[in-house]
Amino acid sequence: MLDTEIIQDALKHGSISERKLKTLSILKTCDNWKKVTPIGLIDHRTVLTSYQGILVELDKRAYFVRRETMLALKGEIRWNITRQIRIDQ
């Protein structure tokens, strides 16, 4: 339920809360990267970590893909995403 809420907030309002961002699982590996649907770019820093990457949907679940993973898959996947997701405190 939290995943659908995150996806709906990102698509409808263009923002998600920092608390929800911290609960996202990080997608490192996937059997079929072509099933991954990009939602928006995230560039946010907290006191402890930095979130630079993309918010994606896979099988109706929300995930965070790090920038390094995006760049590694750049040859195989065209992300074509320009929407910036704001992070609300």
Disulfide bonds with the S-S distance in Angstrom:
none
